[in-house]
């Protein structure tokens, strides 16, 4: 299987664009007022026409619709499953906390963010953004990707991918290690989740 993966070493271009988006998001301070609506045990599906795009489950969702920048907060975490046109799971995202800015159609996932795709690759980071308008996910934080062949790639200052987490690129790659080749055995990605891979 040919991997469609690209490494970019032009920090100025990518980092500036992403930083501007992050700065914009940071200006949307989460409101400390009461939510307009709170929902427990949420399970909802999103469609484009008649095509299922994603399913979202969360223990609690607080909806702040009357603020200047409306948003939904997922204070106890979220799970999002993305589907292709054949209703097959393309990727799954989980995080301990998330916010969705409805006007901008932007997601921000934080704390123990994990993305897995249908090809067996896994992404680990502490902050990840999802841009529904441009159909991409990105981060300006440290990102670790574990490929199906146990190759570990660490991006120190940036990452960008399509929503399915199939075609991705890194900024400032810190290291590429094939765990199978180096250690002679397969090391599961879960065992790396809480390690500081430098």
C-alpha positions in Angstrom: 0.0 0.0 0.0 1.5 3.3 -1.0 1.2 5.9 1.7 0.2 9.4 0.5 2.2 11.3 3.1 4.1 14.4 2.6 6.7 16.2 4.8 6.9 19.9 4.6 9.8 21.9 5.9 8.4 25.4 5.2 7.4 26.5 8.7 6.6 30.0 7.7 3.8 29.2 5.3 1.9 26.5 7.1 2.5 27.7 10.6 1.4 31.2 9.9 -1.9 30.1 8.3 -2.7 27.7 11.1 -1.6 30.2 13.8 -4.0 32.8 12.4 -6.9 30.3 12.7 -5.8 29.4 16.2 -5.5 33.0 17.2 -9.1 33.6 15.9 -10.4 30.7 17.9 -8.6 31.8 21.0 -10.5 35.1 20.8 -13.7 33.1 21.4 -13.5 32.8 25.1 -15.7 30.1 26.5 -18.6 31.9 28.2 -19.0 31.3 32.0 -22.8 32.0 31.8 -25.4 29.2 31.9 -26.0 27.2 28.8 -29.2 27.8 26.8 -29.6 24.0 26.6 -27.9 21.0 28.1 -28.3 17.5 26.8 -27.1 14.3 28.5 -26.2 11.0 26.7 -26.2 12.6 23.3 -26.1 10.5 20.2 -26.8 12.3 16.9 -26.1 11.9 13.2 -25.2 14.5 10.6 -26.2 14.1 7.0 -25.3 15.9 3.7 -28.4 15.5 1.6 -29.3 11.8 2.2 -25.7 10.8 2.9 -24.6 10.1 6.5 -21.4 12.1 7.3 -20.8 11.5 10.9 -22.2 10.3 14.3 -21.4 12.1 17.5 -21.8 10.7 21.0 -21.1 12.5 24.3 -22.1 12.3 28.0 -23.0 16.0 28.2 -23.4 18.8 25.7 -23.9 22.4 26.7 -25.3 24.6 24.0 -24.6 28.4 24.1 -26.7 29.8 21.3 -27.3 33.3 22.5 -23.6 34.3 22.9 -21.8 36.6 20.4 -20.0 33.5 19.0 -22.4 30.6 19.5 -20.8 27.3 20.5 -21.4 23.8 21.9 -19.2 22.5 24.7 -18.5 18.9 25.4 -17.0 19.1 28.9 -16.8 15.3 29.5 -15.5 14.3 26.2 -16.8 13.3 22.7 -16.6 10.5 20.2 -17.0 11.3 16.5 -17.3 8.6 13.8 -16.8 9.8 10.1 -18.3 7.8 7.3 -17.6 7.5 3.5 -20.1 7.4 0.7 -20.6 3.6 1.2 -21.4 4.2 4.9 -18.1 2.6 5.9 -16.3 4.1 8.9 -13.4 6.2 7.6 -12.1 7.5 10.9 -12.9 7.9 14.6 -12.0 10.8 16.9 -12.1 10.7 20.7 -11.1 13.5 23.1 -11.6 14.3 26.8 -13.0 17.8 25.9 -14.3 19.6 22.8 -15.9 22.8 21.6 -17.8 23.4 18.4 -18.1 26.9 17.1 -21.3 26.8 15.0 -20.8 30.0 12.9 -17.3 29.2 11.9 -18.0 25.5 11.6 -14.8 24.8 13.5 -14.1 22.0 16.1 -11.5 22.1 18.8 -10.7 18.9 20.6 -8.4 18.9 23.6 -6.8 16.4 26.1 -5.9 12.9 25.1 -7.1 13.4 21.5 -6.9 10.2 19.5 -7.8 9.7 15.8 -7.8 6.3 14.1 -8.5 5.7 10.4 -9.7 2.7 8.5 -6.2 1.9 7.4 -4.9 1.3 10.9 -3.1 4.6 11.5 -3.4 6.4 14.8 -2.9 10.0 15.7 -2.1 11.2 19.3 -2.1 14.9 20.4 -3.3 17.3 23.1 -5.1 19.7 20.7 -6.7 19.2 17.3 -8.9 21.5 15.2 -11.5 20.4 12.6 -12.4 22.8 9.8 -15.6 21.7 8.2 -15.5 24.5 5.6 -12.2 23.4 4.2 -12.7 19.8 5.1 -9.4 19.4 7.1 -8.1 18.7 10.5 -4.9 20.4 11.8 -2.8 21.1 14.9 0.0 23.4 15.9 0.9 21.2 18.9 3.1 18.2 19.0 1.5 15.3 17.0 2.5 11.6 17.0 1.3 9.4 14.3 1.7 5.6 14.4 1.3 3.9 11.0 0.0 0.4 10.5 3.5 -0.9 10.1 4.4 0.6 13.5 6.4 3.5 12.1 6.2 6.4 14.6 6.4 9.9 13.2 6.5 12.9 15.5 5.7 16.4 14.3 6.8 19.0 16.8 5.1 22.2 15.4 2.2 21.2 13.2 0.1 18.8 11.3 -2.6 18.9 8.7 -4.8 16.2 7.1 -8.1 15.6 5.3 -11.1 14.8 7.5 -10.7 11.1 6.9 -7.1 11.2 8.2 -5.7 9.5 5.1 -3.6 12.1 3.4 -1.5 14.0 6.0 1.5 16.2 6.2 3.8 17.3 9.0 5.7 20.4 9.9 9.1 20.1 11.6 9.3 16.3 11.8 11.4 15.4 14.9 11.9 11.7 14.2 10.7 8.6 12.2 11.2 5.2 13.9 10.0 1.8 12.7 9.3 -0.1 15.9 9.2 -3.4 14.1 12.6 -2.9 12.5 14.3 -1.4 15.5 13.0 -3.8 18.2 12.1 -6.8 16.1 8.6 -7.0 17.3 5.3 -5.2 16.9 4.6 -2.6 19.7 1.0 -1.6 20.0 0.2 2.1 19.6 -1.7 2.1 22.9 1.5 1.5 24.8 2.9 4.7 23.5 0.0 6.9 24.3 1.2 8.1 27.7 4.9 8.2 26.8 6.7 11.3 25.8 8.2 10.4 22.4 11.0 12.8 21.7 
